[in-house]
Amino acid sequence: MNKVQLFFTLRRHINLSNKRHPMFEQNQVAKVFVYIGLAFTVLYLLMIGTMLGWGTRGGHFELLFGIFPIFLTIDFFMRFGMQQTPAMLIKPYILMPLHKMSIIDCFLVNNILSSGNLIWLALFLPYVFICFCGGLTLAGAVAMLLLLYFMILVNSQWYLLVRTLVNHKIWWWVLPATVYLSLYGYAFIDPEKWIDTMFDFCEDYGFTWTAALVSLALFVLLFFINRHLQMHFVHEELSRHEKTQLKHVSQFNFLNHFGQIGEYLKLEVKSTMRNKTVKQRFIQGIVIITMLSCMLSFTDIYDGRFSTNIWCLYCFVFFGAVNLVKVMGPEGNYIDLLMVHKENIYTLLKAKYYFYCAILLLPALLLIPTVVSGRFSVLMLLAYIFITAGPEYCLLFQLVVYNRQTLPLNDKITGKGNFENSLQLVIELVVFFIPVALALTLTALLGDAVGYTILLIIGLLFTVTHNFWLKNIYQRMMKRRYENLDGFHATR
């Protein structure tokens, strides 16, 4: 089997794997919403590309390049929620008589041809076409289009590099943090001069064939770095030996006063402290919220009402969203034991809810500088705390009924991750945007004080009645228990 045949075979395997997934048949309706969202994304990109193209009148063809680093940054971080590294997908082929480097090459090529890269053409094509109609030569238009697309490909390889390193060691987040701080650091100090500098640079070294060839060379370099790096980490993970070290075990005796709920709280705390995947998410959350708190407190970069509200909500809902979207995934490893005693899972759900409510104190403390600086009000923080603890968690906990995939706790390179079904993605979008839309509407119509008070009351109602909706979730989950058990068993 040559590499071309191997590529098409592996591509067919990925499609079949998605169709055979236990959650596939149950999420056809959710997939429709995803496709609708994708269609709107394409329309928005077409609109943005057209608007930017009209802004090039007078020969300012470098306009898109001046702000393109912002698009690349957005593209980089969006890939974390939707794209796996080739090393994560290679696991089923490890023992087959195939050259592992060839397998990684095929997955890398599949990544290059993915729709996530091609969708950006909806932005590039109208912009380049309008520039061509506005006086740009045909050679210049082709060079511009190739340069823009090569930069997206470079960004995709940069993401794979960072994702692989971060999966190996959390401290590799220093690498992208250094790069983006170097790129945007001066923008916080003097935004106007930063923009002028970007446009001057693009005007001097912009859309030429030389720039396109340089970006192509950078893409090739990152491609070869990725293939060797991912192969190295896959071998390291598969050949590793578990090291057992004696450690002091915290007993958390103060939780004994809460009976069985206290025992499950201990399980949640120890799971967060010991398991690499869960611990990594919490460390990422603390870093991200701290950075946002500093930017919101000491800069004017997010000065609009929409930005202020969405980042405030984001800080509170982050820990719940990244972990509860996979709720019951870790428990899938021992779900049979939880089924032994009546209402064991109901008690577990209550403990999870109390744990994630207690976690809300962490972003509340980290956001104190925003209150001191006057960016956020105390009433606004309280409203979003209880909106998160109430309706947001109520919605996220609905996934208890539908999640059927066991989550590996320690397989970080070759393990499977991200969204296992479209319903999870839809709920994530709802919890991040609907409360903000409601807050903006209420505060615009009734003022900040009344608007946030209404949000606070809604949040309190859901929080106080958590026993009722958790019981309802538990009962619905138990009606599907055998179907869910099959899914957990099949994905271990």
C-alpha positions as CSV (number, residue, x, y, z in Angstrom):
1,M,0.0,0.0,0.0
2,N,1.5,3.3,-1.1
3,K,1.0,6.6,0.8
4,V,-1.8,7.8,-1.5
5,Q,-3.8,4.6,-0.9
6,L,-3.0,4.8,2.8
7,F,-4.2,8.4,2.9
8,F,-7.6,7.6,1.4
9,T,-7.9,4.5,3.6
10,L,-7.3,6.4,6.8
11,R,-9.6,9.2,5.7
12,R,-12.3,6.6,5.2
13,H,-11.6,5.1,8.6
14,I,-12.0,8.5,10.3
15,N,-15.4,8.9,8.6
16,L,-16.5,5.4,9.6
17,S,-15.3,5.9,13.1
18,N,-17.5,9.0,13.5
19,K,-20.5,7.2,12.1
20,R,-20.0,4.2,14.4
21,H,-19.6,6.3,17.5
22,P,-22.3,5.5,20.1
23,M,-23.5,9.1,20.1
24,F,-23.8,9.4,16.3
25,E,-27.4,8.4,15.9
26,Q,-28.6,10.5,18.8
27,N,-27.3,13.8,17.5
28,Q,-28.6,14.3,14.0
29,V,-30.7,17.2,15.1
30,A,-27.7,18.8,16.9
31,K,-25.7,18.3,13.7
32,V,-28.3,20.4,11.8
33,F,-27.6,23.3,14.2
34,V,-23.9,22.9,13.7
35,Y,-24.3,23.0,9.9
36,I,-26.5,26.1,10.2
37,G,-23.8,27.7,12.4
38,L,-21.2,26.8,9.8
39,A,-23.3,28.4,7.0
40,F,-23.6,31.6,9.1
41,T,-19.9,31.6,9.6
42,V,-19.3,31.4,5.9
43,L,-21.7,34.2,5.3
44,Y,-20.1,36.4,7.9
45,L,-16.6,35.7,6.4
46,L,-17.9,36.6,3.0
47,M,-19.4,39.8,4.4
48,I,-16.2,40.8,6.2
49,G,-14.0,40.0,3.2
50,T,-16.3,42.2,1.0
51,M,-16.3,45.1,3.5
52,L,-12.5,45.0,3.8
53,G,-12.2,44.7,0.1
54,W,-14.2,47.9,-0.4
55,G,-11.9,49.6,2.1
56,T,-8.9,49.1,-0.2
57,R,-10.1,51.9,-2.5
58,G,-7.2,54.1,-3.3
59,G,-4.7,51.2,-3.6
60,H,-4.5,50.3,0.1
61,F,-4.3,46.6,-0.7
62,E,-2.4,45.9,2.5
63,L,-5.6,46.5,4.7
64,L,-6.3,42.9,5.4
65,F,-2.7,42.1,6.2
66,G,-2.6,44.8,8.8
67,I,-5.3,43.2,10.9
68,F,-4.6,39.6,9.8
69,P,-2.6,38.7,13.0
70,I,-6.0,39.0,14.9
71,F,-7.6,36.5,12.6
72,L,-4.7,34.1,13.0
73,T,-4.9,34.4,16.8
74,I,-8.6,33.7,16.7
75,D,-8.0,30.7,14.4
76,F,-5.3,29.3,16.7
77,F,-7.5,29.3,19.8
78,M,-10.6,28.0,18.0
79,R,-8.7,24.9,16.9
80,F,-8.3,23.8,20.5
81,G,-12.1,23.1,20.7
82,M,-12.4,21.3,17.3
83,Q,-9.1,19.8,16.1
84,Q,-7.1,16.8,17.4
85,T,-3.4,16.3,16.7
86,P,-2.4,13.4,14.4
87,A,-0.7,11.7,17.4
88,M,-4.1,11.5,19.1
89,L,-5.6,9.5,16.2
90,I,-2.7,7.1,15.6
91,K,-3.4,4.8,18.5
92,P,-5.6,2.2,16.6
93,Y,-2.8,1.7,14.1
94,I,0.1,1.3,16.4
95,L,0.3,-2.6,16.2
96,M,-0.5,-2.7,12.4
97,P,2.3,-3.5,9.9
98,L,2.4,0.1,8.7
99,H,5.2,2.6,9.0
100,K,4.2,4.9,11.8
101,M,5.8,7.9,10.2
102,S,3.7,7.3,7.1
103,I,0.5,7.2,9.2
104,I,1.4,10.6,10.8
105,D,2.2,12.0,7.4
106,C,-1.3,11.0,6.2
107,F,-3.0,12.6,9.2
108,L,-0.9,15.7,8.7
109,V,-2.0,16.0,5.1
110,N,-5.6,15.3,6.1
111,N,-5.2,18.2,8.5
112,I,-3.9,20.5,5.8
113,L,-6.9,19.7,3.6
114,S,-9.5,20.0,6.4
115,S,-12.5,22.3,6.1
116,G,-11.2,24.4,9.0
117,N,-8.5,25.7,6.7
118,L,-10.6,25.9,3.5
119,I,-13.4,27.9,5.2
120,W,-11.0,30.9,5.4
121,L,-11.2,31.1,1.6
122,A,-14.7,32.7,2.2
123,L,-12.8,35.7,3.6
124,F,-9.9,35.7,1.2
125,L,-11.6,35.3,-2.2
126,P,-14.0,38.3,-2.1
127,Y,-11.2,40.5,-0.7
128,V,-8.7,39.4,-3.4
129,F,-11.3,39.7,-6.2
130,I,-12.2,43.3,-5.1
131,C,-8.5,44.2,-5.0
132,F,-8.0,42.8,-8.5
133,C,-11.0,44.8,-9.7
134,G,-9.5,47.9,-8.0
135,G,-6.3,47.8,-9.9
136,L,-4.2,45.0,-8.5
137,T,-2.4,43.0,-11.1
138,L,-3.3,39.3,-11.8
139,A,0.2,38.2,-10.5
140,G,-0.2,40.3,-7.4
141,A,-3.7,38.9,-6.8
142,V,-2.5,35.3,-7.1
143,A,0.5,36.1,-4.8
144,M,-1.9,37.7,-2.3
145,L,-4.3,34.7,-2.2
146,L,-1.4,32.2,-1.9
147,L,0.2,34.2,0.9
148,L,-3.1,34.4,2.8
149,Y,-3.7,30.7,2.5
150,F,-0.1,29.7,3.3
151,M,-0.4,31.8,6.5
152,I,-3.4,29.8,7.5
153,L,-1.5,26.6,6.9
154,V,1.4,27.9,8.9
155,N,-1.0,28.7,11.7
156,S,-2.4,25.1,11.5
157,Q,1.1,23.7,11.9
158,W,1.8,26.1,14.7
159,Y,-1.3,24.9,16.5
160,L,-0.3,21.3,16.1
161,L,3.2,22.1,17.5
162,V,1.8,23.9,20.5
163,R,-1.0,21.4,21.2
164,T,1.5,18.5,21.1
165,L,3.9,20.2,23.5
166,V,1.1,21.4,25.9
167,N,-0.4,17.9,26.0
168,H,3.1,16.7,27.1
169,K,3.8,19.4,29.7
170,I,1.5,22.1,30.8
171,W,4.4,24.5,31.1
172,W,4.8,24.7,27.4
173,W,2.0,27.3,27.5
174,V,4.9,29.7,28.0
175,L,5.7,29.3,24.3
176,P,2.5,30.7,22.8
177,A,2.2,33.2,25.7
178,T,5.6,34.6,24.8
179,V,4.8,34.7,21.1
180,Y,1.4,36.5,21.5
181,L,2.7,38.8,24.2
182,S,5.5,39.8,21.8
183,L,3.0,40.3,19.1
184,Y,0.4,42.2,21.0
185,G,2.3,43.6,24.0
186,Y,2.9,47.0,22.5
187,A,-0.8,47.1,21.4
188,F,-1.8,47.5,25.1
189,I,0.6,50.4,25.6
190,D,0.0,52.4,22.4
191,P,-2.7,50.8,20.2
192,E,-2.7,53.5,17.5
193,K,1.1,53.3,17.0
194,W,0.9,49.4,17.0
195,I,-1.6,49.6,14.2
196,D,0.4,52.1,12.2
197,T,3.5,49.9,12.6
198,M,1.6,46.8,11.4
199,F,0.3,48.6,8.3
200,D,3.8,50.1,7.5
201,F,5.4,46.7,7.7
202,C,2.7,45.2,5.5
203,E,3.1,48.0,3.0
204,D,6.9,47.4,2.8
205,Y,7.0,43.6,2.9
206,G,3.4,42.7,2.0
207,F,1.8,40.6,-0.7
208,T,4.7,39.7,-2.9
209,W,5.8,36.4,-4.3
210,T,8.8,36.6,-2.0
211,A,6.5,36.8,1.1
212,A,4.4,33.9,-0.3
213,L,7.6,31.7,-0.7
214,V,8.8,32.7,2.8
215,S,5.5,31.6,4.3
216,L,5.6,28.4,2.3
217,A,9.1,27.7,3.5
218,L,8.0,28.3,7.1
219,F,5.0,25.9,6.6
220,V,7.3,23.2,5.3
221,L,9.7,23.7,8.3
222,L,6.8,23.4,10.8
223,F,5.4,20.4,9.0
224,F,8.7,18.4,9.4
225,I,9.1,19.6,13.0
226,N,5.6,18.4,13.7
227,R,6.0,14.9,12.1
228,H,9.2,14.2,14.1
229,L,7.9,15.7,17.3
230,Q,4.6,13.8,17.4
231,M,6.4,10.6,16.5
232,H,8.8,11.1,19.4
233,F,6.0,11.7,21.9
234,V,3.9,8.8,20.7
235,H,6.9,6.5,21.1
236,E,7.6,8.0,24.5
237,E,4.0,7.5,25.7
238,L,3.7,3.9,24.4
239,S,7.0,2.8,25.9
240,R,6.8,4.6,29.2
241,H,7.0,2.8,32.5
242,E,4.7,3.9,35.3
243,K,6.6,5.1,38.3
244,T,5.1,4.6,41.6
245,Q,6.0,7.2,44.2
246,L,5.0,7.3,47.8
247,K,3.1,10.5,48.4
248,H,1.4,12.1,51.3
249,V,-2.4,11.5,50.8
250,S,-4.6,14.3,52.0
251,Q,-7.6,12.9,53.8
252,F,-9.9,16.0,53.8
253,N,-11.4,14.9,57.0
254,F,-13.5,18.1,57.3
255,L,-15.7,16.7,54.5
256,N,-16.6,13.7,56.7
257,H,-19.3,15.8,58.3
258,F,-21.3,15.7,55.0
259,G,-21.7,11.9,54.9
260,Q,-21.8,10.3,51.4
261,I,-21.8,13.6,49.7
262,G,-18.6,14.4,51.5
263,E,-17.0,11.2,50.2
264,Y,-17.9,12.1,46.6
265,L,-16.6,15.6,47.2
266,K,-13.3,14.0,48.2
267,L,-13.4,12.1,45.0
268,E,-13.9,15.3,42.9
269,V,-11.1,17.1,44.7
270,K,-8.6,14.2,44.5
271,S,-9.6,13.7,40.8
272,T,-8.7,17.3,40.1
273,M,-5.4,17.1,42.0
274,R,-4.2,13.8,40.6
275,N,-5.4,13.3,37.1
276,K,-3.4,15.0,34.4
277,T,-6.2,15.8,32.0
278,V,-8.4,17.4,34.7
279,K,-5.6,19.2,36.5
280,Q,-4.3,20.6,33.2
281,R,-7.7,22.2,32.5
282,F,-7.8,23.9,35.9
283,I,-4.3,25.3,35.5
284,Q,-5.2,26.6,32.1
285,G,-8.4,28.2,33.6
286,I,-6.4,30.0,36.3
287,V,-3.9,31.4,33.8
288,I,-6.6,32.5,31.4
289,I,-8.8,34.2,34.0
290,T,-5.8,35.9,35.6
291,M,-4.7,37.3,32.2
292,L,-8.2,38.5,31.4
293,S,-8.5,40.1,34.9
294,C,-5.3,42.0,34.3
295,M,-6.3,43.1,30.7
296,L,-9.8,44.2,31.8
297,S,-8.5,46.1,34.9
298,F,-5.5,47.9,33.4
299,T,-6.3,48.3,29.7
300,D,-9.1,49.6,27.5
301,I,-8.9,46.7,25.1
302,Y,-12.3,45.3,26.1
303,D,-14.3,48.5,26.7
304,G,-17.6,47.7,25.0
305,R,-20.7,46.4,26.8
306,F,-20.7,43.1,24.9
307,S,-17.0,42.5,25.6
308,T,-17.4,43.3,29.3
309,N,-20.4,41.0,29.8
310,I,-19.1,38.1,27.7
311,W,-15.7,38.0,29.5
312,C,-17.3,38.3,32.9
313,L,-19.5,35.3,32.1
314,Y,-16.6,33.5,30.5
315,C,-14.5,33.7,33.7
316,F,-17.2,32.2,35.8
317,V,-18.5,29.5,33.4
318,F,-15.0,28.4,32.2
319,F,-14.3,25.7,34.8
320,G,-17.8,24.2,34.5
321,A,-17.9,24.4,30.7
322,V,-14.6,22.6,30.0
323,N,-15.2,19.9,32.6
324,L,-19.0,19.4,32.8
325,V,-19.3,19.1,29.0
326,K,-17.6,15.7,29.6
327,V,-19.7,15.1,32.8
328,M,-19.8,11.3,33.7
329,G,-16.8,10.7,31.3
330,P,-14.3,10.0,34.1
331,E,-17.0,8.0,36.0
332,G,-17.4,5.9,32.9
333,N,-14.3,4.0,34.1
334,Y,-16.1,2.7,37.1
335,I,-19.8,3.4,36.3
336,D,-20.8,-0.2,37.1
337,L,-19.8,0.3,40.8
338,L,-21.9,3.4,41.0
339,M,-24.9,1.4,39.8
340,V,-24.7,-1.0,42.8
341,H,-26.5,1.1,45.4
342,K,-29.7,3.0,44.9
343,E,-29.3,6.8,44.2
344,N,-25.5,6.6,44.3
345,I,-25.4,8.6,41.1
346,Y,-27.9,11.2,42.4
347,T,-25.6,11.8,45.4
348,L,-22.6,12.0,43.0
349,L,-24.4,14.6,41.0
350,K,-25.1,16.7,44.1
351,A,-21.5,16.5,45.1
352,K,-20.4,17.6,41.6
353,Y,-22.8,20.5,41.7
354,Y,-21.5,21.6,45.1
355,F,-17.9,21.2,44.0
356,Y,-18.3,23.4,40.9
357,C,-20.3,26.0,42.9
358,A,-17.4,26.2,45.3
359,I,-15.0,26.6,42.4
360,L,-16.8,29.8,41.5
361,L,-15.1,31.5,44.4
362,L,-11.8,31.2,42.5
363,P,-12.7,33.5,39.5
364,A,-14.6,35.8,42.0
365,L,-11.3,36.4,43.8
366,L,-9.3,36.7,40.6
367,L,-11.7,39.4,39.3
368,I,-11.4,41.6,42.4
369,P,-9.1,44.0,40.5
370,T,-11.8,44.6,37.9
371,V,-14.2,45.7,40.7
372,V,-11.5,47.9,42.2
373,S,-10.8,49.5,38.8
374,G,-14.5,50.1,38.2
375,R,-14.8,47.9,35.1
376,F,-17.2,45.4,36.9
377,S,-19.7,46.2,39.6
378,V,-20.4,43.9,42.6
379,L,-24.0,43.4,41.4
380,M,-22.7,42.3,38.0
381,L,-20.4,39.8,39.5
382,L,-23.1,38.4,41.8
383,A,-25.5,38.2,38.8
384,Y,-23.1,36.1,36.8
385,I,-22.0,33.9,39.7
386,F,-25.6,32.8,40.3
387,I,-26.5,32.7,36.6
388,T,-23.6,30.2,36.3
389,A,-24.5,28.3,39.4
390,G,-28.2,28.2,38.4
391,P,-29.3,28.0,34.7
392,E,-25.8,27.5,33.3
393,Y,-25.0,24.4,35.4
394,C,-28.6,23.2,35.0
395,L,-28.0,23.1,31.2
396,L,-24.5,21.6,31.4
397,F,-25.7,18.8,33.8
398,Q,-28.3,17.8,31.2
399,L,-25.4,16.1,29.4
400,V,-25.4,13.5,32.2
401,V,-28.3,11.9,30.4
402,Y,-26.6,11.8,27.0
403,N,-22.9,11.4,27.6
404,R,-21.8,7.8,27.0
405,Q,-18.1,8.0,26.3
406,T,-15.6,7.1,28.9
407,L,-12.9,9.7,29.4
408,P,-9.3,8.5,29.7
409,L,-7.8,10.3,32.6
410,N,-4.1,10.1,31.8
411,D,-3.7,9.3,28.0
412,K,-2.8,12.8,26.8
413,I,-1.0,12.3,23.5
414,T,-2.7,9.2,21.9
415,G,-6.0,9.6,23.8
416,K,-9.1,10.9,22.2
417,G,-10.5,14.3,23.3
418,N,-12.6,17.3,22.6
419,F,-16.3,17.1,21.6
420,E,-17.7,13.6,21.3
421,N,-21.1,14.7,19.9
422,S,-22.7,17.8,18.5
423,L,-25.0,18.3,21.4
424,Q,-22.1,19.2,23.6
425,L,-21.0,21.9,21.1
426,V,-24.6,23.3,20.9
427,I,-24.8,23.5,24.7
428,E,-21.4,25.1,24.9
429,L,-22.5,27.8,22.5
430,V,-25.7,28.4,24.4
431,V,-24.1,28.7,27.8
432,F,-21.5,31.2,26.5
433,F,-23.8,33.5,24.5
434,I,-27.5,33.3,25.6
435,P,-26.9,34.8,29.1
436,V,-24.9,37.6,27.6
437,A,-27.7,38.4,25.1
438,L,-30.2,38.4,27.9
439,A,-28.0,40.6,30.1
440,L,-27.5,43.1,27.2
441,T,-31.2,43.2,26.5
442,L,-32.3,43.7,30.1
443,T,-29.7,46.3,30.9
444,A,-30.4,48.2,27.7
445,L,-34.2,48.3,28.4
446,L,-34.2,48.7,32.2
447,G,-30.7,49.9,33.2
448,D,-27.8,48.1,34.8
449,A,-29.2,48.0,38.3
450,V,-32.6,46.5,37.4
451,G,-31.2,44.3,34.6
452,Y,-28.5,42.6,36.7
453,T,-31.0,42.3,39.6
454,I,-33.4,40.3,37.4
455,L,-30.4,38.1,36.3
456,L,-29.5,37.6,40.0
457,I,-33.1,36.6,40.8
458,I,-33.2,34.1,37.9
459,G,-29.9,32.6,39.0
460,L,-31.0,32.4,42.6
461,L,-34.2,30.5,41.6
462,F,-32.3,27.9,39.7
463,T,-29.7,27.6,42.5
464,V,-32.2,27.2,45.3
465,T,-34.2,24.6,43.3
466,H,-31.1,22.6,42.3
467,N,-32.4,19.5,44.2
468,F,-35.4,19.3,41.9
469,W,-33.6,19.6,38.5
470,L,-30.8,17.3,39.6
471,K,-33.4,14.7,40.7
472,N,-35.1,15.0,37.3
473,I,-31.7,14.6,35.5
474,Y,-31.0,11.5,37.6
475,Q,-34.3,9.9,36.8
476,R,-34.0,10.5,33.1
477,M,-30.4,9.2,33.2
478,M,-31.6,6.0,35.0
479,K,-34.2,5.3,32.3
480,R,-31.3,5.2,29.8
481,R,-28.8,3.4,32.1
482,Y,-28.4,0.3,30.1
483,E,-27.9,2.2,26.8
484,N,-25.4,4.5,28.5
485,L,-23.6,1.5,30.1
486,D,-23.1,0.0,26.7
487,G,-21.6,3.2,25.5
488,F,-19.2,3.5,28.5
489,H,-18.1,-0.1,28.1
490,A,-17.6,0.3,24.3
491,T,-15.4,3.4,24.7
492,R,-13.1,2.2,27.6
